[in-house]
Amino acid sequence: MSILIRGGTVVTAEQSFRADVYCENGTIVAIGDGFDAPAGSQVVDAGGMYVMPGGIDPHTHMELPFMGTVASEDFFSGTSAGAAGGTTMIIDFVIPAPQQSLVEAYRQWRGWAEKAATDYSFHVAVTWWSDQVREEMGVLTREHGVNSFKHFMAYKGAIMVDDGVLLNSFARAQELGALCTVHAENGDAVFHLQKTLLEQGITGPEGHALSRPPQVEGEAAQRAIAIANVLGAPVYIVHVSTEQATQAISRARAAGHRVYGEVLAQHLVIDESVYRNPDWQTAAAYVMSPPFRAKHHQEALWAGLSSGGLQTTATDHCCFCAPQKAAGRDNFTKIPNGTGGIEDRMSILWHNGVGTGRLTPNEFVRITSTNCAQIFNLYPRKGAVQVGADADLVVWDPEGTRTISAKTHHQNVDFNIYEGMEVKGVARHTLSQGNLVWTDGELRTVRGAGRYIDRPCHPPVFKAIERYNELHRPVGVDREVATAVTP
């Protein structure tokens, strides 16, 4: 299968230039001007449009078992919806139950993911600690292409880990050359506030946001960064939603620490007023963690993306339909946490970022694909438009418009958090492995066509970290020598 993308402007994280892009056997084989289409190749007209790396969503939860139910989106429907929006790869999460083998859970998730339509990979959560966990982290990195481990500082009584687990896991990951990611919310504070609110008779969705004020995220982010700094380890904070957490990351980076921050597209445009909707079902549809915030937090997040203080964008795509959300009708703590958005992330970011002057097209590429590929050691196979890279590409129409709606989206959920928003900037064509999987409104994904992508440990930043730590390692005092030379 060969495709010639003709007449477009190639946009990467570094530069923009007019060029044709020729793809063959799943990779980019030539970039230049005025190519003749080889016999039998398909030609895609990109005139007036941009040719960019396909989006990478580093935070999704397809068919996740959670809070007594299972997310409605599976790996085929979810990656297909992503393709319709210009996303060509996801990094999902293996989340073992406490005391469950990490390798066993990984194999379980790999089985579920075999139906994926586009490429995928996995972070693996550390939800408990023992010598077995320590060993299995090594097995996952050596034999299964895992180079990142997730830690939940929230969900007390379920998958929340304490500082002792963080220290052990961060140190082990550092040995392996793997990156630790953190869901930063103070789970003890959240649990206390949930109990207090319920005692006060606040049982509706508004209680969810009230029990997770910005301070609990800011404190946890600062604590995770401090623990990583003590060990000389890098850390990646997922779904940053507050000014406090953004500032904690910025301070750490300004001090030279290797800290990365991820923002969800929905936190950039939706605010906490949704939880005050008088219709319980509508308000519950927005319940996710962290919750939506006051508008001033959005400005801090946009500033972080514009300045480079925050590096990646994601969706935390985790869909639950209205009957599932109804499990918390009388108790907000029982509403399954999660919203959709994988199909809409790219358009939301273009419309509200590039369209408002907050982002350049090159910065858009950087925060939707290239930074993620570099942080998680996928670059330049992913996140690049260059010869030898995977032909995961999106032909982006900056003038195209669409109105987002659950009636027309491809996500397997009965609600869209962006319902009714009109966005300018759409994926006109999406290529995965050099195949057109979305073209002019037609979805052509194939069940099981997605590949599991290994991510090697020791990305380039680790060499710098290891050298720095070597030069600053603790040195003891040899008192026998000191005594011998004392007059």
Buried (B, 14 or more C-beta within 10 A) or exposed (E): BBBBBBBBBBBBBEEBEEBBBBBBEBBBBBBEEEBEBEEEBBBBBBEEBBBBBBBBBBBBBBBBEBBEBBBBBBBBBBBBBBBBBBBBBBBBBBBBEEEBBBBEBBEBBBEBBEBBBBBBBBBBBBBBBEEEBBEBBEBBBEEBBBBBBBBBBBBBEBBBBEEEBBBBBBBBBBEBBBBBBBBBBBBBBBBBBBEEBBEEEBBBBBBBBBBBBBEBBBBBBBBBBBBBBEBBBBBBBBBBBBBBBBBBBBBBBEEEBBBBBBBBBBBBBBBBEBBEBEEBBBBBBBBBBBBBBEEEBBEBBBBBBBEEBBBBBBBBBBBBBEEBBBBBBEEBBBBBBBBBBBBBBBBBBBBBBBBEEBBBBBBBBBBBBBBBBBBBBBBBBBBBBEBEBBBBBBBBBBEBEBEBEBEEBBBBBBBBBBBEBEBBBBBBBBBBBBBBBBBEEEBBBEBEBBBBBEBEBBBEBBEEBBEEEEEEEEEEEEEEEEEEEEE
